[in-house]
Amino acid sequence: MSLAIALTKGRLEKQTVALLDQLGYGVEALKNKSRALVLQDSRYDLSYFLVKGHDACTYVHHGVADIGIVGKDTLYESSADYYELLDLGIGRCQFVLAGLANPLEKVGHLVIGTKYPKVTKDYFQRLGKEVDIIKIEGSVELGPLLGLCDGIVDIMETGTTLKENGLKVYDTVCPISARLIVNKASFKLKKPEIMKLIHDLERGVYAQAN
Amino acid sequence: MKNPAGMQDRLIEESTIKQKAIRQLEALFQAKGYQPIETPMFETLATYEKAFGKVDANQLFTLVDQEGTLCALRMDMTVPIARVVSTKLEGPLTKVYYAADTFHKKAQYSGLVAQSTDVGIEAFGEVDDDQIIQLAIEALKCLKLDARLELSDSRFLNRACQLLGLDETSKRRLIHLVDTKNCVALKEVCAHLPEQAKTFFSVLPLIGDELDQLKRVCFDEQLLELVTYYEQIQARYQVAVDLSKCPHQDYYTGLIFEAFVPGIGASILSGGRYDELAGRFGKSLSACGFAIKIDRCLAVLKEVQA
């Protein structure tokens, strides 16, 4: 049976396509940035489409995509239902707590700005600290600079953006990498096809790590 | 004018298919000795609290009855029927069927529907698992659905986790990771487990039907017995088994099962054994049943019944 795979556009796209390419999958259409929205694998019975991370979860939840390749950052915030079967080891970065001064040392009412309210809420719950969370959609670093919040929880890849804005990292919240998620019904109905893809990817992940 | 959020109209074509399917199922259930039953469209919140211990009020449509008692639109038929059977019916064996609307709040803009017609049966008294599995298979066949029926057992994962002597939080986390086949996080958790348990929990999520393999990694007599039990059922009815699943209602006490159909992204039938639920309403009776989510099947029914 054919598998439909939702890939996350942007940051993860290049690395995912490279991984599939290296494993011998027919991803020419993905590499050539064809204008078509749904792209066929030239070697296997697979089709790919590129969407935003959160939408990949939605497509998988509804079973429109059998499989999704999504960053753990997106999964943390999603309430969709799926199986999380594999860590692809690509797109590695981390969630950090940053600020002008250490937010954890602030006495009294603490306000944190973030694009990731669920991750932030869980983190402060683990610390047993009360916090007010303000959802910010982008350029989160501005928050503490303009006095909107005492600190931020955000994804850090290299740390350059934080440094340029005079923000310091005070804690690591959790690591992030790309995951393979599977629709629950698809897993039951197309297990051999899905397991083959997983075994192939596992091989690729292992080769990259060593 | 617009529909309430999460609610859908069924226009003539779809409604015709749906009503026909309901009539077919009802005829089957009647032929097997089941009788019709109806309960109110809403239950007092206390009824659901009695059944579940704690209810997530965010998932329920709450309202008040004429006397101001807090109520909720029924979220299933099993709990209301257990209440009725336990408090109002006599006799050692009660076998009932229903086709009834149930309500469950869904996240905004998720595209999920909040109302579902459940068509199902509940049997109270001495009923064995086989009878119910057979009837579920026949119900799927009667709708001409090319379905995969998959069995599990609420005791299996629970027992395995209990043997590790974990505290309640760690146990619940481990169960959740196995149930969602989160092989990534599971690997980290397994690293701290004793050797035998490590092997068991790392293969369990993906082992599925290969029960002879599962037997080889079971680290306890009771676990082994359960696998053997399902191996026999699997051979009798050619059904699938995945013992890594845990029930999503806490009243299940043994067999649980779901059915999947190609082209539909969620299970269309679910059920199981719930021997302690009637007891929570005052009369101890073992019970087993299932329901089909008929609205989810409509697109496929349209094709197969054409």
Interface residues (C-beta under 8 A of the other chain):
Chain A: M1 T58 H61 H62 G63 V64 S79 D81 Y82 Y83 E84 L85 L86 D87 R179 V182 N183 K184 A185 S186 F187 K188 L189 K191 M195
Chain B: A107 S110 G111 R148 E150 T180 K181 N182 C183 V184 A185 P205 L206 G208 A240 D242 F260 V261 P262 I264 G265 A266 S267
